[in-house]
Amino acid sequence: MDLAAFRALEPLCWRAPSAHNTQPWRLRYEHWAVTVGWDPADALPAGDPTGRDLRLSLGAFVETCLIVAADAGLRLDWTADHDEADRRVGRLRPGRQPYRTPFRAADVRDRRTHRGRFTGGPDADVVAAVDAVVRRAGGAARVVPAAGRLRALLRTADRRVYAEPAVVAELRRWLRLDRACPRYRTDGLSDSCLGLGRVAATGLRAALAAYPALRPLGLPRLLAAGDDPLARGGGVLALIAPPDLDAAGQVEFGRVLMRAWLTLHSAGLAAHPLSQLVDVADTRDALGTLLDVAPERIVHVVRVGRPADPAPRSARRVQHRSSLLAVTPLDAVSLHP
Ligand SMILES: Cc1cc2nc3c(=O)[nH]c(=O)nc-3n(C[C@H](O)[C@H](O)[C@H](O)COP(=O)(O)O)c2cc1C
């Protein structure tokens, strides 16, 4: 396989999801393989101190590369080779046959995180399909009863997150609330993706700018109370990993997460992660009790449903080049907003 052909598809691979849309992956092309690594500048040391979401995002990227390559008829294999010191998770290399996957490049292109209103949650068949995907990797997908208890846990998690100055400072660095910001169209979380109107975006910017002064006066509580995603409908799923997941296992589980999200997408549903429930030890423990599972096995919690309206497309640092047209049937114009 000609790695140059894969390089031409790389912009589409960048449609993979990542926490805070930091796009931490980096590809190193050698003549016989492409090493997948990460840039620590795009990690989230305050919000994701263990690197769990970093590794899930890297795994989601790897799965996306395999899907995109397979859809273009390229024979690409993945060899995991996690090395923290070299900041790499493994290598993509020419294989004997295309990666077997039910997903297409168009799914990668069209999938979006959806933080808005859902008209309904996943039915039993969709839950079973996602569960089957996760079970094949030794885990499970479980419905979290979205009653008052979950709402209270979410409120607690949000309050704890907003109470941490380092986490808030990091979030501010990745928020793109000003359309004039040069990075508005390249990375981070935009006002439109967060579903914030102009007034709400301005209010949030002002509140976060005044955070040091307002924190002791209860700003974290106010910020936490300002959003109630569960009121926007859908169901909530917890992705449960196999026991004793190490760093390399988290990358592999990121691939599972991607397959789970694309399973939802194929069924006309979308995902809205609620990672704060996993980030905060107390709420993760409470979820563990609720689901009768060891809390450390809960690695991802996500609100899931049928979008009432299409979600805005998130930004990417790498844009498509016209050469993409030569190797993929996708309409390159529709790849970007
Ligand atoms: C591991 C992981 C954790 C995430 N956690 C959250 C989260 O807690 N809240 C949220 O709104 N989005 C979360 N996201 C979604 C990302 O913000 C989103 O993927 C990114 O902004 C790119 O947008 P897209 O998914 O529409 O392409 C997470 C994504 C990943 C891969």
The ligand as an ORCA input file, in Angstrom:
! r2SCAN-3c Opt
* xyz 0 1
  C     -12.966     10.986     25.266
  C     -13.909     12.111     24.957
  C     -14.517     12.803     25.997
  C     -15.420     13.836     25.720
  N     -16.050     14.480     26.763
  C     -16.968     15.434     26.497
  C     -17.727     16.032     27.546
  O     -17.553     15.718     28.724
  N     -18.659     16.958     27.233
  C     -18.893     17.325     25.925
  O     -19.762     18.166     25.701
  N     -18.192     16.768     24.904
  C     -17.244     15.835     25.155
  N     -16.581     15.224     24.133
  C     -16.902     15.581     22.752
  C     -15.837     16.494     22.153
  O     -15.918     17.790     22.715
  C     -16.038     16.521     20.639
  O     -15.724     15.255     20.127
  C     -15.187     17.553     19.936
  O     -15.576     18.848     20.326
  C     -15.297     17.444     18.406
  O     -16.628     17.558     18.007
  P     -17.354     16.410     17.168
  O     -17.465     15.210     18.038
  O     -18.716     17.006     16.821
  O     -16.547     16.131     15.953
  C     -15.680     14.197     24.378
  C     -15.051     13.504     23.338
  C     -14.181     12.471     23.615
  C     -13.538     11.725     22.474
*
